[in-house]
Amino acid sequence: MKITMRWAAVAGSAMLAGALLTACDSDTTTPDAGTADSGTPRDSGTTADTGVVTNPDSGTTGFQQPANTVALNFIIDDSANKSYGANEIKWKGSWQYNETTRKITRDTSWAGDDATKYPFLYDDGAWNAGGHEPAGAVAGDNKWGITTFIDKSDMPISLEYGAASVARPTDSANSWIWRGANGMIMIPANSTEPVNAQGLTIPAWGTTDLRLTINTSTLAGGFTYTAGQPLKVKGSAWGWSEIDLTPVAGQAGVYEFILGPNVGPGTPRKNSGKLNAGDKPEFVFTINNNEYKVAGEASAFSVKAYVKAAGVMIWIEV
């Protein structure tokens, strides 16, 4: 369970205000929250990824669809920010992928979170014209896609999925970039018609910065912090990777995280950016490698959040 922060733009002002809310069990923005296949979350894998991709079918005639299969199409549109490159996004789901045959086989364990069993997304053109993307795709347009194939069946097939970044060596296809509830694909029995899985459009980054603080001197019951122990925060606005907190000068025991210096071009998180009004970022602190949760929910005790719009000099608590 993560803490969700919500705010709204103030009419006629660049200032933002709002309220800090605790996510409830029905919140659909929790990363990789789907459990329809196996009842377990999908954000715990640690298997490393090779990051190497080849295209064995680069001729103009393209790849030949395997017999008696259904084509599954998927696209992530990054044309607003143009931050992703080759070998940096994987389509992660309840399957295993064979790069040679381009076929997937249903696997309710999500391949045991083995990142090598998920397909990369490409921006190299249509699969039937030398690339890997859905038919009609245009190479180089910053819309990353894949067409995979699955054997047709006498029974309907359901698949669950999301997407993960492998843009940094530490990502290992577990930096969850999918937004909202996990996607679902339903393939009718005996059908060979292509299926277009719901894709994702990554919105243009905003100009609103985010600051989070935690007072380690007054933590919720059951938590203590000793200086020098790992103290980090992870959240949806930066792919759920953990970032170290820094002490706040003049405030004993208070540590902070500021989004702006940690995201965007020139940073290790080049595929994330500042926020837009209306965004609902989620986050959770980790204290000595333990999530700051009480009764299974992220605690807001001694936690504060602030936003600062472009051109504004002061942080506004939300």
C-alpha positions, 0 to 999 in steps of 0.5 A: 500500500502506498501513500497517494498525494493529490492536489489541484491547480489554484485558479489564476495562480501557479501555486498548487494545493491539496491534501495528503491521502492514504491509498485504500485497498481499491486504489488502482494506481499501485504498481504491478498490483494485479493478482488475477493469475497467481495472487502475488504482486509483480514488483519483487523480481531481481533477476538481471537482464542481458540488455542485448537485442538482435533482430534475426529478421531484418530483411524487407519481407519481414518475419513470417507469422507462425502457423495457427497463432494469434498476433498480439500487438502492444505499443508505448507512446513516448513521443512527448518526452522522447526519453527512451532508447533501444533495449530500455523497455520490456513488456512484462506479463503472465508469459514467457517469450521466445525471441527466435520464434517471437511466440509467448506461452502463458505463465501465471508466475510471470516467468518467475520475474525472470527479466530475460523471458519478457520481450523488449519493445522496439521502434524499428518498424512493422514486424512484417516489414523487417521490424518488430512493431505492429503492422503499419508502425513507423520506425523512429517515431518514439512509439515503442512496440512489439508484435508477439504470437501465441498459439490459438486455443479451443478455450479463451486465453487471458493474459495480464501485463504491464511494462518495466524499464531497463534503462539503467543497469540496476533496473533489471526489468523491475522498474515498473512504469505501467500506470494504473491497474495491470492490463488484461488481454482476452483472446477468444477461443479458436480465434486467429484475429490479431489482438491489440492490447491496451497500450500506454501513452507517457504524458509530457513531463510537467514543471511542478517539483515535489518535496517529501520529508520524514521526521525520524525522531517521531516515527510511528510505533514499531519504527526507530531510526539510527543515523547511518542506517539506509533511509530511502524513498521510492515512488511512482513518479520515478519508476519505484526505484529507491533514492537516498534521503538527505538531512535537512539543515537545522532540523534534527532528525528530519530528512528530505527528498526533492524530485527535480534534481533526481529526474530528467536528462543528465540524471540516472532517471532520465526517463522520469520528470517533474509533475503536472497538476492533477498527477497523483504520485504514490510513494513509500519510505524505507527505513533500514530496508523496511517499508514504513508501513503500519498494518500493511499500509504506508504510514503518513505519521511524521511525513510531509509533502510539498509542491512548488510550481515553476517560477514559485520560490516557496514550497506549498505543503499538501 
